[in-house]
Amino acid sequence: MHFSGSTVIAAPRDRVWAFVIDPQQVGWCGPGVEAIEEIDPTHFRARAKVGIGPISARFSVNMELVEADGPDRAVIKANGEAPGSAVEAIGEMTLSGPPDGPTTMDWTADVTIMGTIAAVGARFIESTADKLIGQAFDCMRAKLAG
């Protein structure tokens, strides 16, 4: 599945950049996140409980900051597992706008979901993903606007 979008954040670009590359800040904006562990500056692990339609699963996700060209562009890869299901994703984010803000974030994500969640929750995946993405960006805007 391919997702993309653009959001405007009422904050300077350097502040947005610092937030989005810090797993202890941006990570808690992910709906259902229960734990975040930094392994090193470019690798971290998260645990999150995600519900898709009638199914709920607790995923353990490994993430890697593959490219970081601050304060303009970053690429992250993720792969996760839950009992009977798995997810792989790659996302790219580009920041633009005046240095003092507002900052425009353009983003894309390619996600592959396999296993039970993909089979049983297939018709719910896209609408659930859109809802979760919206919640994450609402959280980011709220934390950065303050």
Secondary structure, 3 states (H helix, E strand, C coil): CEEEEEEEECCCHHHHHHHHCCHHHHHHHCCCEEEEEEEECCEEEEEEEEEECCEEEEEEEEEEEEEEECCCEEEEEEEEEECCEEEEEEEEEEEECCCCCCEEEEEEEEEEEEEHHHHHCHHHHHHHHHHHHHHHHHHHHHHHHC
